[in-house]
Amino acid sequence: MSKFSLFCRRNALYLAWFVSVVAVAGSLYLSEVLKYEPCKLCWFQRIFMYPQLFLLGIATYRGDKRIIPYVLPLSIIGGSISLYHYAEQKIPALSKIIPCTVGVPCNKDYLNYFGFITIPFMALIAFALITVLLWFGRKPLDEETEEA
């Protein structure tokens, strides 16, 4: 096992918490500072990201990996919503299947860097990072040291 993967496994909770801090801070910056109004799917993504900030923060402080089975589903479901939201922005036909009829249309791009980096894409990356970190950080530390 490489030093990098061992580092990631040992610090999975801390790294996942850090990603959630950046994601929550970013979403609040976009909505409260830049005044980008969140669409319906953005709100659902927030519903699954915001609790992770607190759950992972407490678990990191306590060094308690027993939170992982509870946080992992939040991250997977939130990532699935982000994936659908991103697909809706990039595939116009999807926005006709279940249209956002209230507020901001879900297929609106506030940001579009390099033609593919949008707000749902950044949320998808955050959810994916948290999922991968928690998945590989599930093992207790004593099993990791035996493998090394």
C-alpha positions as CSV (number, residue, x, y, z in Angstrom):
1,M,0.0,0.0,0.0
2,S,1.4,3.4,-1.0
3,K,2.0,6.2,1.5
4,F,-0.7,8.3,-0.1
5,S,-3.4,5.7,0.1
6,L,-2.4,4.9,3.7
7,F,-2.6,8.6,4.5
8,C,-6.0,8.9,2.9
9,R,-7.3,5.8,4.8
10,R,-6.0,7.0,8.2
11,N,-7.3,10.6,7.7
12,A,-10.5,9.7,5.8
13,L,-12.9,11.3,8.3
14,Y,-10.8,14.5,8.4
15,L,-10.5,14.7,4.6
16,A,-14.2,14.0,4.1
17,W,-15.1,16.6,6.6
18,F,-12.8,19.1,4.9
19,V,-14.5,18.4,1.6
20,S,-17.9,19.0,3.2
21,V,-16.7,22.3,4.7
22,V,-15.6,23.5,1.3
23,A,-18.9,22.3,-0.4
24,V,-21.1,24.0,2.2
25,A,-19.0,27.2,2.2
26,G,-19.1,27.2,-1.6
27,S,-22.9,26.8,-1.8
28,L,-23.5,29.5,0.8
29,Y,-21.1,31.8,-1.0
30,L,-22.9,31.3,-4.3
31,S,-26.3,31.9,-2.9
32,E,-25.7,34.5,-0.2
33,V,-22.8,36.5,-1.6
34,L,-23.2,36.1,-5.4
35,K,-27.0,36.0,-5.0
36,Y,-27.5,32.9,-7.2
37,E,-30.9,31.5,-6.4
38,P,-30.8,27.7,-5.8
39,C,-33.1,25.6,-7.9
40,K,-35.2,22.7,-6.6
41,L,-32.5,20.1,-7.2
42,C,-29.9,22.3,-5.6
43,W,-32.0,22.4,-2.5
44,F,-32.1,18.6,-2.4
45,Q,-28.3,18.4,-2.8
46,R,-28.0,20.8,0.1
47,I,-30.3,18.6,2.2
48,F,-27.8,15.8,1.8
49,M,-24.6,17.8,2.1
50,Y,-25.3,20.1,5.1
51,P,-25.8,17.3,7.7
52,Q,-22.5,15.8,6.6
53,L,-20.7,18.9,7.7
54,F,-21.8,18.4,11.3
55,L,-21.8,14.6,11.4
56,L,-18.3,14.3,10.0
57,G,-17.1,17.2,12.1
58,I,-18.2,15.5,15.3
59,A,-16.9,12.1,14.2
60,T,-13.5,13.7,13.2
61,Y,-13.2,15.4,16.6
62,R,-14.0,12.1,18.3
63,G,-12.0,9.9,15.9
64,D,-15.1,7.8,15.5
65,K,-15.4,5.8,12.2
66,R,-18.7,4.3,13.3
67,I,-20.4,7.2,11.7
68,I,-19.4,6.1,8.2
69,P,-22.4,3.7,7.6
70,Y,-24.7,6.6,8.4
71,V,-23.0,9.3,6.4
72,L,-22.2,7.1,3.3
73,P,-25.9,6.9,2.2
74,L,-26.3,10.6,2.5
75,S,-23.3,11.1,0.2
76,I,-24.4,8.5,-2.3
77,I,-27.9,9.8,-2.6
78,G,-26.7,13.4,-2.8
79,G,-24.2,12.4,-5.5
80,S,-27.0,10.7,-7.5
81,I,-29.1,13.9,-7.4
82,S,-26.0,15.9,-8.5
83,L,-25.4,13.4,-11.3
84,Y,-29.0,13.8,-12.5
85,H,-28.9,17.6,-12.1
86,Y,-25.7,17.8,-14.2
87,A,-27.2,15.5,-16.8
88,E,-30.2,17.7,-17.0
89,Q,-28.0,20.7,-17.6
90,K,-26.0,19.0,-20.4
91,I,-28.8,16.9,-22.0
92,P,-31.7,19.3,-22.8
93,A,-34.2,16.5,-23.3
94,L,-34.0,15.5,-19.6
95,S,-35.4,18.9,-18.5
96,K,-38.6,18.1,-20.4
97,I,-39.1,14.9,-18.5
98,I,-39.5,16.4,-15.0
99,P,-39.3,20.2,-15.4
100,C,-38.6,22.5,-12.6
101,T,-41.8,24.6,-12.5
102,V,-41.2,26.6,-9.4
103,G,-38.4,29.2,-9.1
104,V,-35.2,28.9,-11.0
105,P,-35.1,26.3,-13.8
106,C,-32.9,23.4,-12.9
107,N,-31.1,23.4,-16.2
108,K,-29.9,27.0,-15.9
109,D,-26.1,27.4,-15.8
110,Y,-24.9,30.2,-13.5
111,L,-21.4,29.0,-13.9
112,N,-19.9,27.1,-16.8
113,Y,-16.1,26.9,-16.8
114,F,-14.3,25.1,-19.6
115,G,-17.7,24.1,-21.0
116,F,-18.3,21.4,-18.4
117,I,-17.7,22.7,-14.8
118,T,-21.1,23.8,-13.4
119,I,-22.5,24.0,-9.9
120,P,-24.0,20.5,-10.0
121,F,-20.7,19.2,-11.4
122,M,-18.8,20.7,-8.4
123,A,-21.4,19.2,-6.0
124,L,-21.0,15.8,-7.8
125,I,-17.2,15.9,-7.3
126,A,-17.7,16.8,-3.6
127,F,-20.1,13.9,-3.0
128,A,-17.9,11.5,-5.0
129,L,-14.8,12.5,-3.0
130,I,-16.6,12.1,0.3
131,T,-18.0,8.7,-0.8
132,V,-14.6,7.4,-1.9
133,L,-12.8,8.7,1.2
134,L,-15.4,7.1,3.5
135,W,-15.5,3.9,1.6
136,F,-11.8,3.4,1.8
137,G,-11.6,4.7,5.4
138,R,-14.0,2.1,6.7
139,K,-11.4,-0.3,8.1
140,P,-10.2,0.2,11.6
141,L,-6.6,1.4,12.0
142,D,-5.3,-1.8,13.5
143,E,-6.2,-3.7,10.3
144,E,-4.4,-1.0,8.2
145,T,-1.1,-1.3,10.2
146,E,-1.1,-5.1,9.8
147,E,-1.3,-4.7,6.0
148,A,1.4,-2.1,5.8
